[in-house]
Amino acid sequence: MADVVNLRQFRKRAERAEKEKTAEQNRLAHGRTKAEKSLTRALNEKAEKALDQGRLEKRADVSEGDDRDGHS
């Protein structure tokens, strides 16, 4: 004789498992602490500042369309 299964409980168990899977995906995608967010922000700002420090300024006497070095 087969075991009797309550379909309502089976359905609810399946729904809970699906919600837990979705919650785990959300934790991986969005679940960062305030310290982790501020560290990432600080590292990005530092990298941007280092990039800006190495940037060469355009000369004022050279216009956008004037290409003196032969490159187009």
C-alpha positions as CSV (number, residue, x, y, z in Angstrom):
1,M,0.0,0.0,0.0
2,A,1.3,3.5,-0.9
3,D,1.9,6.3,1.6
4,V,-0.9,8.9,1.7
5,V,0.4,12.4,0.7
6,N,-1.3,15.6,1.7
7,L,-1.1,17.6,-1.6
8,R,-1.6,21.0,0.2
9,Q,1.4,20.4,2.4
10,F,3.4,19.2,-0.5
11,R,2.5,22.3,-2.5
12,K,3.4,24.6,0.4
13,R,6.7,22.8,0.9
14,A,7.5,23.3,-2.8
15,E,6.6,27.0,-2.6
16,R,8.8,27.5,0.5
17,A,11.7,25.9,-1.3
18,E,11.3,28.2,-4.4
19,K,11.1,31.3,-2.1
20,E,14.3,30.2,-0.3
21,K,16.1,29.7,-3.7
22,T,15.0,33.2,-4.8
23,A,16.0,34.7,-1.5
24,E,19.5,33.1,-1.8
25,Q,19.9,34.6,-5.2
26,N,18.9,38.1,-3.9
27,R,21.4,37.7,-1.0
28,L,24.2,37.0,-3.4
29,A,23.2,39.9,-5.8
30,H,22.3,42.6,-3.2
31,G,23.4,41.5,0.2
32,R,26.4,43.6,1.0
33,T,27.1,45.2,4.3
34,K,27.5,49.0,4.7
35,A,31.3,48.5,5.2
36,E,31.6,46.5,2.0
37,K,29.7,49.2,0.1
38,S,31.8,52.0,1.5
39,L,35.1,50.1,0.8
40,T,34.1,49.6,-2.8
41,R,33.1,53.2,-3.2
42,A,36.5,54.3,-1.7
43,L,38.4,52.0,-4.0
44,N,36.5,53.3,-7.0
45,E,37.2,56.9,-6.0
46,K,40.9,56.2,-5.5
47,A,41.2,54.5,-8.9
48,E,39.3,57.4,-10.6
49,K,41.6,59.9,-8.9
50,A,44.7,58.0,-10.0
51,L,43.4,57.9,-13.5
52,D,42.7,61.7,-13.5
53,Q,46.2,62.4,-12.2
54,G,47.7,60.7,-15.2
55,R,45.5,62.4,-17.8
56,L,47.1,64.8,-20.2
57,E,45.4,68.1,-20.7
58,K,44.5,69.1,-24.2
59,R,46.3,72.1,-25.6
60,A,44.1,75.1,-26.0
61,D,45.6,76.1,-29.4
62,V,44.7,72.8,-31.1
63,S,41.1,72.5,-32.2
64,E,39.1,69.3,-32.3
65,G,39.3,68.9,-36.0
66,D,43.0,69.8,-36.4
67,D,45.0,66.6,-36.5
68,R,48.7,67.6,-36.8
69,D,50.1,64.2,-36.1
70,G,48.4,62.6,-39.1
71,H,46.0,60.3,-37.3
72,S,42.3,60.5,-38.0
